[in-house]
Amino acid sequence: MDTKNLIAHKTVKMKLRENANILFFGDSITHGVFGESYIKILDKMLAQRFSLLNYRLINKGRAGDTIYSLLKRVERDVIALSPHMVFILVGANDVLLKRPENLQIIQERSGLKDQIPATDTNEFKTTYRILINHIKQYLKARLILCSTGIIGEDLKNRYNRQLVHINIAIRKMAMDYHLDFIDINAAFYRELQGFKPPTDYVPRMPEIYDDLEILKSITPDKLSQQRGLRVTYDGGHLNNRGAEIIASHIYDYLVN
């Protein structure tokens, strides 16, 4: 069997298909401008084995987005593009932007007014369900829900304790709608098991934007090293290892 036929035979069992448009919908973690991009790493991983497949990875991440702001732009950035698969990774900003000063700064810097956090887990869940229903109404795309990343590498801090409830809700919605679920949050917990960061570094405004200037001269990995962090460079945005973790889990989902 030649290579092309071998690839075709392999795709019978895997989810990655010829001419597939695979869309990633989320916040700055997906956007990949703040730190390393898991989508770029995923693309390289796929290209090494499936270069003959004419698939396309579509990045529709936007820094600062919450579940509400995803819903506001779903028509333009998802439905209008008719993707075959949609990965949704959202929720961290619904915790982080509850701090009024964080919300004010990000709205000023981005010029956007729709990045409003859910008031509680119930509102997050209600809005997320509306998002799912809207996509399902207009698309036949396969939907994959992902749990969140982390907010600080101290897994016992108050932000990560709040994310527990968000991630339970996401998992439950995947079960209720019979959708596939990728537990990104659990993967970070496994990576950080037994790790004690020197300080509880978490993303803060306006330091998040200040770091963009720092990253013009050093890599996210170098900044991460300087701060004693393992998978992020500021407690939330990814270094290379953090991006690899997400990319590898999505890769395994697509090809196994």
N, C-alpha and C positions, 0 to 999 in steps of 0.2 A: 504493500500500500504506500503510495507516495505521500509526501508531507501534507499536501493540500487535502487529500482524501482522509488522512489521519486526523487533521484538524476538524474536518467536517464530521467524522465519526465521533470524535470527542464531544462535539457540541450537542449531540443527541442527549447526552446525560447532564451537561452543565447548563447553567442559566444564561451564560454569555452566548449571544447569537450573532450571526452575520447581520450586518446593517443595523445593529441595535443602537438606539439612542438612550444613554443611561444618564439620568439627571440627578444631581446632588443639590438638595434644597436645605439651606440652613443659615447659620450665622458666621462669625469670623473664623471659626475653626474650619468650616468648609471653604470659605472665601480664600483663606491661605495667604493673605497679604500680611497679616500679623504673624510672623513666624513661618514655619515650614508648611507646605501644602500636602496633605495626605492624598489628594487627587493626582498630583503630579507623580508622586511615588507609586500610586496604584497604576497609573498609565504606563510607567516604565516596567513594572512587574508584569503587566498583561502583555506588553509589546514583546517581551523576551520569549514568551511562549506562543502567543497568538497573533503574530504580526500579519498573518494572512487574513484575519477577520477584519471586516470593515466596520468596526464599532466606533462609537463616538461618546466621549465623556463630556458632559455639559455641567459646568460649574455655575450654580446659581446661589452661592453663598453670599451673604451681605453682612458686613461687620455691624454688630449691635442689634441684630434682629432678635425678636421675641416671637412667641407663638402667634401673637396678634398681628405683628408686621408680616409674618409669612402668609397669613390668611389674606391680608390686604393686597399682596402682590402675586398670589397664586395664579390668577387668571393670566396675567402677562408673562410670568416667568416659568410656569409649568404647563398649564393647559394649552396655551397658544403654541407651544413647541412640540406637542404630541409625542412625548417620550414613551419608550417601551417599559422603562423601569424608573422608579423615583425613590431615592433614598432620602429620608427626612432625619436630620440631626439638629435638634433644637431643645432649649430648656434652660441652659446655664444663665442666659441673660434675664430670664424671668425670675431668677433668684438675685443675680448681681445688681440689676437695675432697680431693685426695690429701694435701694438707698437713694433718696432724692437728689443728692449731689452728683451721684453717678449718672442718673438719668438726665439731669440738666446739662452736664458737660457733653455727654454723647450726642444729645440733640443739637447742641450748639455747634459741635465740631462736624457732625454729619449733615446738618441742615434738614434732617428728617424729623417728623413729629409723630410718626406712627409706631416707633419702637417703644411701645408701652408694655411694661411687664404685667403678667397676670397677677391679680391681687392675692390669690391663694391657689392651692393645688386644684380645687374644684373648678375655678375659672379656667385654669390652664387646661384641664381635661375637657371641659365643655368646648373651648375654642379649638382644641386639637381635633375633637370629634367633628366639628363643623368643617375643618380643613379636610379631613379624610373623606367625609361625605361629598364635599364639593369636587374633589379630585375623582372619586369613584363615579360621580354622576356624569362627568364629561370625558373621562378617559378609561380605557381598558388596561392601563399600565399596571404592572406589578408594583405594589407599594411595599417598601421595607422600612420599618420604624427602627431607629437606633436610640439607645439610651445616651445620656449626655456624657461629656467629658467630666473634668473635675474643676473645682475652684479652690486652688491651693493644694499643695502636696501633703499637707497635714490632713489626713482623711477624717479626722475627728473634729475638724473645725465647724463652725456654725453653718457655713455655706454648704459644705458637703453633707451635713446632716439634713439640710433642707432639700438637697438634690435627691436624697433617698426617696422622698415622697413623690417627687416629680418622676423619677425612674420607675417606681412601682406603678404609677398611673400609665406611663408609656407602655410598659410590658402588658398591663391589663387590657389596654386598648388593642394591642396587637392580637391578643387572645380573643377578644370580643369580636373583632372584625376578621379573624382568621388570616392575619397578615404575618409575614415573616418578621423576625425581631433579631437584631444584632446587639449584644450587650457590650457596648464600648466601655461603659462605666466599670463593669466588673473586670474588664481586661486591664484597665488602669489600676484598679485595686490590687489585682494579682501582681502587677509590675512593681507596685509600691509597698507590697507587704513587708513589714519589718523596717521600712525606710523612715528615718526621722530627719526631716529637713531642718537645717540650722535655724531658720526662721519661718513663720507661716506667711510666706510671700503669696499674696493673692492679687489678681488684676485690680488696679485702682486707677481712677481718673484724677488728673490728666496724665499720670505716669504711663498709661498704655500708649498714648500718642507720643510722649517723650521717647519711649523705647524705639519707635520707628526711626528716629534720628540716630540713636545708638546703633541700630541694626544696619545702617548704611556703611559702617566701618568694621563691624564684626559679625560673625554668624550667630544665629540663635543658639547653636550648641555652645559656642564660646561664652555667650552671656549666661546661659544656663549653668555652665561650669562655675563661673564667677559667683553666682548666687547660690550654689550648692543644691541645685535642683536636678531632677532626673529625667522627667518627660516633658517639661515645659520650661520656658525661660522667665515667666512672670507668674506662675501658678495656674495659668489657664491656657495661654497660647502655646503652640507646640514647638518643641525642638525636633530634631530629626527622629529621635527614638519615639516620641509621642506620635508623630505622623506615621511612622512605620507600623505602630500598633494598630491604628485605625485602618490603614491601607491593607495590612495583612488579613485582618478580619473580613473586610469587604471582598478581597481577592478570594479567600477561602469560600466565602458564600457564593461567589460568581462561578467558580470553576469546580466545586465539589458537590 
